[in-house]
């Protein structure tokens, strides 16, 4: 709350916050954007169990879409259509995080797959100790990752239009994240036995 107040006032004695405020002023980043980011991070401290896709979309925008927006402003991309694609990329990458980290999140009493798309809508604490419920959640990932692919596809439209020096690193990051989701699919949505990630060889190949 103190950080949010200082950003609103555009004045802080904290070096990190004051540096951000200077960056914000330089690149004309609307104050609502970092405030949304902080609200998103703050919401992670609560008992997370989204009811519907709308709540999930709002969360993904706050914690990741805002980063895409600010990145565009910093690299002087002000085209609203490209900014929208950057927001979509942030959302896509956050959805990948959600897919990959379901087990770890459940261990922290959080689940980001909304009840709207889950077959099992009961107490989330029961999932980790029930193989049938685990399988049910894995099956729910099929549709979830399919929708995530659409976010990536839309974001690629914007990535290809970025200045070359920015398009290269952003495209690599997007490709690697997208491949994590595809690897989850290849592993039959088994995210319970081991955390799915790209090894060094895969990173080199896909980059």
C-alpha positions in Angstrom: 0.0 0.0 0.0 2.9 2.3 0.7 4.5 1.6 -2.7 1.1 2.3 -4.4 0.7 5.5 -2.6 4.2 6.7 -3.5 3.7 5.8 -7.2 0.4 7.8 -7.1 2.2 10.8 -5.6 5.2 10.2 -7.9 7.6 10.7 -5.0 9.6 8.3 -2.9 12.6 8.2 -0.7 13.2 4.5 -1.7 15.8 4.3 -4.4 14.1 1.4 -6.3 10.7 3.1 -6.3 12.1 6.5 -7.2 14.0 4.9 -10.1 10.8 3.3 -11.3 8.9 6.6 -11.0 11.7 8.3 -13.1 11.3 5.5 -15.7 7.6 5.9 -15.7 7.8 9.6 -16.2 10.3 9.3 -19.0 8.3 6.8 -21.0 4.9 8.2 -20.1 3.6 5.0 -18.5 0.1 5.5 -17.1 0.1 5.2 -13.3 -2.8 2.7 -13.4 -0.5 0.1 -15.1 2.0 -0.5 -12.3 -0.8 -0.3 -9.7 -2.6 -3.1 -11.6 0.6 -5.1 -11.5 0.9 -4.6 -7.7 -2.7 -5.6 -7.2 -2.1 -8.7 -9.2 0.9 -9.8 -7.1 -0.9 -8.9 -3.9 -3.8 -11.2 -4.9 -1.4 -14.1 -4.9 -1.2 -13.8 -1.2 -4.8 -14.9 -0.8 -6.6 -18.2 -1.1 -6.7 -18.4 -4.9 -9.5 -20.3 -6.6 -10.9 -18.4 -9.6 -14.6 -18.9 -10.4 -14.5 -18.1 -14.1 -12.3 -17.2 -17.1 -13.0 -13.5 -16.6 -11.4 -13.5 -13.2 -8.4 -15.5 -14.6 -8.0 -13.1 -17.5 -8.0 -10.1 -15.1 -5.3 -11.8 -13.0 -3.1 -12.7 -16.0 -3.4 -9.1 -17.3 -2.4 -7.7 -14.0 0.6 -9.8 -13.3 1.9 -10.3 -16.9 -0.1 -8.2 -19.4 1.0 -5.0 -17.7 4.6 -6.1 -18.1 4.1 -6.4 -21.9 2.5 -2.9 -21.9 5.3 -1.3 -20.0 7.9 -3.0 -22.2 6.4 -1.5 -25.3 6.4 2.0 -23.8 10.1 1.6 -22.8 11.2 0.5 -26.3 9.1 3.4 -27.7 6.4 1.2 -29.4 3.2 3.3 -29.0 1.1 1.6 -31.7 -2.0 0.5 -29.8 -2.4 -2.7 -31.8 1.2 -3.8 -31.0 0.7 -2.9 -27.4 -2.4 -5.1 -27.3 -0.4 -8.0 -28.8 2.2 -7.5 -26.1 -0.4 -7.7 -23.4 -1.7 -10.9 -25.1 1.9 -12.4 -25.0 2.1 -11.6 -21.3 -1.2 -13.3 -20.7 -0.1 -16.3 -22.8 3.1 -16.7 -20.8 1.3 -16.5 -17.5 -1.1 -19.2 -18.6 1.9 -21.3 -19.4 3.2 -20.7 -15.9 -0.2 -21.7 -14.5 -0.2 -25.0 -16.5 3.3 -25.9 -15.5 3.0 -25.0 -11.8 -0.4 -26.6 -10.9 1.1 -29.1 -8.4 3.3 -26.5 -6.7 0.4 -24.0 -6.5 -1.9 -26.6 -5.0 0.8 -27.2 -2.3 0.5 -23.5 -1.5 -3.3 -23.7 -1.4 -3.8 -22.0 -4.8 -5.3 -23.1 -8.1 -5.5 -20.9 -11.1 -7.6 -23.1 -13.4 -11.0 -21.5 -13.0 -13.9 -23.6 -11.7 -15.8 -22.7 -14.9 -13.5 -25.0 -17.0 -12.9 -27.7 -14.3 -14.9 -30.9 -14.0 -14.0 -31.0 -10.3 -15.2 -27.9 -8.5 -14.8 -29.0 -4.9 -12.2 -28.4 -2.2 -8.9 -28.0 -4.0 -6.9 -29.5 -1.1 -8.3 -32.9 -2.0 -6.7 -32.9 -5.5 -3.1 -33.7 -4.5 -4.1 -36.9 -2.6 -6.5 -38.3 -5.2 -5.3 -39.8 -8.5 -8.8 -39.5 -10.1 -8.9 -35.8 -9.3 -5.4 -35.4 -10.7 -6.4 -37.1 -13.9 -9.5 -34.8 -14.1 -7.3 -31.7 -13.8 -4.9 -33.0 -16.4 -7.9 -33.5 -18.8 -9.0 -29.9 -18.0 -5.6 -28.7 -19.3 -6.4 -29.9 -22.8 -8.8 -27.1 -23.4 -6.9 -24.6 -21.3 -3.7 -25.1 -23.3 -5.6 -25.0 -26.5 -6.9 -21.5 -25.6 -3.4 -20.5 -24.5 -2.1 -21.4 -28.0 -4.6 -18.9 -29.4 -3.1 -16.1 -27.2 0.4 -17.0 -28.5 -0.8 -17.0 -32.1 -2.3 -13.5 -31.7 0.8 -12.2 -30.0 3.1 -13.5 -32.8 1.3 -11.0 -35.1 2.7 -8.2 -33.0 6.2 -9.8 -32.4 6.9 -9.9 -36.1 6.2 -6.2 -36.4 8.6 -5.1 -33.7 11.9 -3.5 -34.5 14.4 -6.3 -35.3 16.6 -5.8 -32.2 13.6 -6.3 -30.0 11.8 -8.9 -32.1 14.7 -11.4 -31.8 14.8 -11.7 -28.0 11.1 -11.4 -27.6 10.5 -14.1 -30.2 12.9 -16.4 -28.5 11.2 -15.9 -25.1 7.8 -16.5 -26.6 8.9 -19.6 -28.5 10.5 -21.2 -25.4 7.5 -20.5 -23.3 5.1 -21.8 -25.9 7.2 -24.9 -26.2 6.7 -25.6 -22.5 2.9 -25.8 -23.1 3.4 -28.1 -26.0 5.7 -30.3 -24.0 3.0 -30.7 -21.4 0.7 -31.8 -24.1 3.3 -34.2 -25.4 3.6 -35.7 -21.9 -0.1 -36.4 -21.8 -0.7 -33.5 -19.4 1.2 -35.3 -16.6 2.3 -32.4 -14.5 2.3 -34.4 -11.2 5.4 -36.5 -11.2 7.9 -33.9 -12.3 8.0 -30.2 -13.2 8.0 -29.9 -17.0 10.6 -27.6 -18.4 12.9 -27.3 -21.5 16.4 -28.7 -21.1 19.4 -27.0 -22.5 19.3 -28.9 -25.7 15.7 -28.0 -26.3 16.4 -24.4 -25.6 19.2 -24.3 -28.2 17.1 -26.1 -30.8 14.0 -24.0 -30.3 16.0 -20.7 -30.2 
